[in-house]
Amino acid sequence: MTRDTLTLCLAGDAMTGRGIDQIQQHPGDPTLHEQLVRDARDYVRLAEAVHGPVPAPVAPAYIWGEALAEIERHAPDLRLVNLETAVTTADAPWPGKGVHYRMHPANVGCLTAARIDCCALANNHVLDWGRAGLQETLHTLRQAGLRTAGAGPDAEGALAPAVLPLAGGARLLLFAWATPDSGVPGAWRAQARRPGIALLPGLDEASAQEVAAQVARWRQPGDRVLVSMHWGGNWGVEVPQPHQQFSRRLVELEAADLVHGHSSHHPRPLEVYRGRLILYGCGDLINDYEGIGAVGRLDPSAVCLYFVQLERGSGAVRQVDIVPMQLQRLQLRHADAAARRGLQSLLESAGPGWSTRLQTQDDGSWRLRW
């Protein structure tokens, strides 16, 4: 890290509800409304069946495990995740949804323990417990000192970026949107007098222009811009063509220095286009899927941390380091050999046409080459 670079710690979905919530110091009501599982503690028991007993209650930093040392070693300027969990005690689940994530507000320390700076909230779980649950989520995160983007008390608030100050008076603007193909109900879209999220109806030229116009409203000289996108299904190796076209269009419109994609439970390939980094799918970072097992060759317990250096002056990507991790006993650990092979295969699955590859470093991380 130097004065002319901006270093970001990025991750995909942090799903701190359900089983993760149950091992915290203030577990919420474990009742679930899923078709097969009715008690959130069952996800803890499934994890224990794979790797052994999970301690409870745990310290707030427990779930981060060995990831904390990695984050400190890379010394990022900012730490950003997609928080795919309502933080609420609301007890009325959104009707018609099959899965509802909820973390007790008293457990917000599991986010501040990693010194997370900002949470993207435009996703398909933040309103799992209704608009009252969203309001409590926003209040809890704000009181804990966490900035948010992509959800708000009305459309203006949902569309506004998180404004993150940088040294020297510059700023990072983090905008967050979701798309319907990630499972977001259309009724979740924030309106003039209705809480909700920033929801794009599609990934066409009109939506790209909408994002560019919103960025232009807020951007000042020297600002860097990150656009966080929750899109696509939970599984699938290929990068959907609309995602690639949309991301590239944002770069062409100078509406994004970095596109931060997520929703799939596993990583997807990444690309450098016109000097800008596009993360099509960061995968999960924290979840309680450890005991569920792999879906084909896709293992949701194998995850990644991304450390991205951007040039402060231009926004161009200078360096990308990826640290492979693995969830064991609901805690992040360095990935074993099998998990590493699986993650590398996913990240490089786009093929030689993208001109990106991973180079293994002495510390076991990967550095992106392009």
N, C-alpha and C positions, 0 to 999 in steps of 0.2 A: 504494500500500500504506500502510495506517495501522495504529495499534495495535489498533483494533477490528475489523480484518479479517485473514483468513487467506488468503494467496495460494498457489495450487497450480499447478505446471506438470505437466500431464497429457498422456499420449500413449497410443496403442494399442500394437500389437505391435512390440517391438524384436526382430528376427530376426537375431541377430548370428552365426549359424552359416553353414555352407556357403560361398557365395562371399565373404561379408563376412569370415569367418574366414581365408580363403585369402590375403587381402591384408594381414593383420596380421603382426606381427613374429614370431609363433610359430604358423604355420599347422599345423593338425592333419592327420591322414590324410585326403586328399581323396576317398577311396573312398565312393561313394554306392550305395544299394540301390534306386534308383528305376527305374521301368520304362523311361524314355527317356534319362535322364542318369545316367552312371556315375562322373563325375568332377566334384567341386565347382568346379574351376577353369573348367569350361565356362560356369558362370554369370557369371564374370568376363569371359570372352571374349564372351558375348552382350551384356553391358553395353558393352564396348568397341566392338562393332559399331554401336552406336547413337550414343554420344557421344564416342568416341575413347579413347585409352589410359588405363588406370587404373594409377596408380603403386603399386608394391609393393616392399618392405614399407612400410607407412604408419605415421605416428605414431598413438598411441592415439586422439587427438582428431580424426583426419582425417574419419571418417565423419559427424561432427556438423556439419562445415562451417560455414555461416552460421547454423545453428540456435544455436550457442553464444552468439553476440552477442545474439540475440533473447532467450534465456533470461536472460542477465545483465541485459539492459535491463529486463525485467519483474520482476527481483529476487524470485523466488518464495521462500516460506518452505520449501517442500518440492518435490522433483522425483520423480515417480512414473511408472513404465512397467509394461507387461506384458512380461516377458521370455519370449519364446516360443522358447527355445533351451536345450538341455542344455549345461552347462559341464563337460565331462568328456573324458577320453581313453578311456573305456570303448569296446570295439569289438564288442559284441554288440547289434545293433539289435533293437528290439522286433519280434517276428515278426508278419507280417500287415499291417504298416503300409506305406503306399506312399511316405511321405516322412519322413526323419529329419534333424533339425537338431542340430548339435553344434558348439560352440566350444571351442577349447583353453583350459584354465584359465589358462594364462600370458597370455592375451589379455584377461583381465577388466579390464584398464586401459581398454579402450574404453568401459566403463560408468562407471568412476570418473572418467574424463576429463571427463565431463559432470556430475559430482558428483550422480549419481543417489542418492537417499536410500533408495528401497524398490522392490523388484520383486515384482509379483504373479506367482505361479507356477502357479496353477490353470489350466492350459491343455492343449492336445492335443499338445504337443511336449516338455514337460519330462521325460517318461519315455521318450523315443524310444530311449534307450540303457540301458533297464532300471533296476531299483532301485539297482544300484550306481552308475549314471550320475546318478541323482537324489541319492544320498547325497553324491557328489563335488560336484555342483552346489551343494547347500546349504552344504557345508563351504567351498567356494571363495568363494562370495558372502559368507558370514559373515566369513571371514578378510580379505576386502577391505573390510569395514565396511558392507556393504549389508544392510539388513533385508529380510525376505521374508515373504510371506503366501500361504496357499493350498496349501502342500505341506509335508510334514514326515516325520519318522521313524516316525510313527504317527498315528492319527486325531486325538488331542489336539493334536499339533503342527501338523497340517494345518489344523485348524479355528481355531487361535488367530490373533488378529490381529497384524499388525505394530504395535507401540506406538511412535508417533513423538512425542517431546516437543515442546511448543510453549512459547514465552515466557510467563512468568507462571504456570507450573505446570500448564497444560492439556495435553491430548494429542489427537493425531489417531489414531484406530484404523482401520487398513486391513484389512478382511476380503476374502478372495478365494475365489470358487467358480467351478466350470465346470459345464456341462451336457452331456449326451450328444450333443445335436444339433450340437456344435462338433467332433465327431469323437473324443471322448475314449473309449477303451476302458473298459468297466465294471470291468475288473480293475485299473485304476489307482486306484480309490477307496482311500484310506488306511483301515486297520483298526487294531484295538487293538495288534497287534504286527507291523504290516506298513507299510512306507513307502508313500506315495502322495500323492494330492491330495485337496482338498475337492471332492467331486462331489455335486451335487444330482441326484436321479433325474428331476426334472421341475420345472415352474414353476407348480405348483398351490398351493392355500391351505396345505396341509401343509408344503410347502417354504418358503413365506413365513414361516410360524410358526416353522419350524426356524431360519431365519436370524435372526428377531427374538429368539428365545430365546438364541441364541449371543451376539448383540450385547448383550443385557441382562445376561448373565453377566459381561461385561468392562467395560461402560460405567460411568463415574463422572461425577458432576456436572461440567459444563464440557467434557466430551469431545465432540469432533466425530467423526462416523463416515462413512467412505467404504466402500461395498460395490462391489467390483470383480467383474464378471461376464464370463466367457468363454463366449459363447453364439452359436448360429446358424451358418449356412454362410459360406463365403468370399465369395460374390457375392450380389447382390440388393439392389435399392434400397429396397424396402418394409421398414418396421419390423414384424416379426411381432407379431401381436396379443398372444400370450402374454407377450412381452417387455414390452410396454407395461403390460399388466395387472399383471404381477409387480412391475415397478418402482414403479408407483403404489401397489401394496399395501405395499411396504416403506416408502414415505413415510407412508402412512396409519398404519402400525404404529409409526412413529417409530423405525424400524430403520436408516434411512439419511438422512444429510444430502446425500449425493451418490451417484448410481449411475454407475459407470464401466464402460461396456460396451465390448467388443472381440471380435474374431474375424474379422469381414469384412476383406478386403484393402483396403477403401475406406471412407471415412466414411459414416455414416448420420445422419439428422436428430437433433436434440436438442430437449428439451422442458423447460419449467419448470412443475412441478406442485406446487401448494400451497407455492410459494416455494422448492422444492428442484429442483436441476438434475439432469436425467437425460440422460446421454450414451449413446445406444443403440448406437453403434458408432463408436469413435474412428478406426478404420482402422489400417493399418500406419503405423509411423514409419520404421523401418529395415528394408529387405529387399534381396534380390538379384534382384528381378523386373524390373529396369530393361530388360533386353533381351528380355523375354518379350512385351511389348506389351500393349495394352489388350484387355479382354474386353468387346466391345461398346463402350459409352461409359465403362466402368469401367477406370481406369488406376491400377494399384497403385504406380506411381512418383510419383503426386501424393498428398501426405500433409499432415497438419495437426499443429500444436502448439496445445494449449489452455492458456490461462492463466485460472484461475477464482478469483475473490474471493468468499469466504464471510464472513458476519458471525460473528465469534468467539462472541458470546453466544447467538445463535439457530440458527446453521447455515444461515440463508437465503442464497441466492445474491444477490450484489450486482452483480457484473460478470463477463462472459465475453468474452475476446478470443481470436480464432482467427487463427493465422498460417499462411497457405498456403505449403507448401514442396514441393520436388520433388527426387527423387534423380537426380543426374547424376554419372556416373563413380563410382557407389557412395558418394556424398557428398550431404548435404542442402544444397540451395541454395534461394533464394527462387523461388517458382513463376513460370513464364512466363504469358503471357496466356491461352493455351489451357488450361493446367493450372488456373489460377484459375477460369476459366469452368466447367470440369468439376466442380471441388470445390464451388463455390457452388451449382451445380445440384443436387448430391447433398445438400448440407446443408439446402437449402430444399425438397427434394422431397416433404416430408410435406404441404405445402399450407397454405392459409390457416386451416384449422380448428385448427391448433396454436397460432396467434397468435404465432409467432416469425419473425423475419426477421434478415438480416444487414445491417449498415450499414458501408460502407467507411470506414476511417479514413485520415487523412493519410499515415500510414506504410505503407499498403497492407494492413494487417490488417483483420479484420472484428470488429465488436462486435455481440454478440447483443442484440436488442431483443425485449421481450415485454410 
